[in-house]
Amino acid sequence: MLVLLPKGYAPPQGGEAPPAISMSVFSNVEGLSLEQWIKGDNRSNFKLSQDGVLASTTVGGEPALAYTHSGLYETDAVVVSRRGKLFLFEAAG
């Protein structure tokens, strides 16, 4: 997972994490569709989606699916597949 933070950011003692943008990469050896992976893999956090809506979009010209989920933070997520990998981009805050 890659987490981007402002330069020099110091997390508060005993506090929660700051708003963050993250990217996670997963192997898709099973050849799952984006929807199958999002709805079936706990790492997508789709089960935390309050509306259960998947929206079609594109990332770099590739088909992608976007959704929101809630947990500790409200999070916007987008998943795209490329060359046997699934890329999960999330913005939480």
DAFENUR-V219485 format. One record per backbone hydrogen bond with DSSP energy under -0.5 kcal/mol. NH is the residue of the N-H (numbers start at 0). CO is the residue of the C=O. E is the energy in kcal/mol with one decimal. If there is no record, write none. Layout:
BEGIN
nh/co/e
NH/CO/E
NH/CO/E
END
This chain:
BEGIN
nh/co/e
1/22/-1.9
3/20/-1.9
8/5/-2.0
10/8/-0.5
14/11/-1.7
19/91/-2.2
20/3/-0.7
21/89/-3.0
22/1/-1.5
23/87/-2.5
25/85/-2.5
27/83/-2.9
30/27/-1.5
36/32/-2.4
37/33/-2.9
38/34/-2.6
39/35/-1.7
40/36/-2.2
41/39/-0.5
43/40/-1.9
44/41/-1.4
47/44/-2.0
48/45/-2.3
54/65/-2.9
56/63/-2.4
58/61/-2.4
61/58/-2.1
63/56/-2.6
64/78/-2.0
65/54/-2.7
66/76/-2.3
68/74/-2.2
69/47/-1.9
70/72/-1.2
74/68/-2.6
75/90/-2.3
76/66/-3.2
77/88/-2.3
78/64/-2.6
79/86/-2.0
80/62/-0.7
81/84/-2.5
84/81/-1.4
85/25/-3.2
86/79/-3.2
87/23/-3.0
87/85/-0.6
88/77/-3.0
88/86/-0.6
89/21/-2.8
90/75/-2.4
91/19/-3.1
92/73/-1.7
END
